[in-house]
Amino acid sequence: MRTTMGSAQKLHLDRAARIAGEAFAFDEPDTAPVTKSSTIGSSLLWLSMAAALIGLSFAF
């Protein structure tokens, strides 16, 4: 079987990539878990930050 330098190099790179990928392989679920964010909590956080900025602007 005769291979050209390009195809031999491609085979080598494919094999090296497969071996490197196995070193970093881990189980990953197909879908990301749904995170429930608290909109009330984040709203209160932004509201308190705005109140602090308004309070600082009146202090000076």
N, C-alpha and C positions, 0 to 999 in steps of 0.2 A: 504494500500500500504506500503510495507516494503522497506526501502532504506538502503544501507550500508553506513558506515561512509565516504568512499571514494567518492561515488556518491553525497552524501549530501554536502560534502565539495566542490566538483567540481561545483555543482549548485550554492552554495554560492559565490564562486570565480567568476563564470561567471556573476552572477548578479552584484557583486561589480564592476567588470571591465566594464560592460555595463553602470552602473550609473556614474562611473568615466569618461568614454569616453564621455558621454553626457555633462559633465561639461566643457570639453575642445573641444567640437565639433565646427567646423566652415565649411563654404562652401569652397570647394576647387575645382577648375576646373579640368577636366579630363586631359587636356594637359597644360603644362607650356607655358606661353606667350613667343613668340620669341623675344629675345632681339637683337637689331641691334647694334653691336659694330663698332665703327669707326676704321678701320684698319689703316687709314692714321694718325689719332690722336694718336693711341698707338705706331705706328712706329716712329712718330716724338718725342714722349716722350722718347722712348728708345734711339733714336739717340741723343737727347740732353743730356741724362744721360751719354752716352758713350763719347760724346764730352767733357763734364765736367770732367770726370775721366781722359781723355787724357790730358786735359788742366792742371789738378792738378798734374799729373805725370811730366809734363815739368816744372811746377812752382818750384818744389823742386829739 
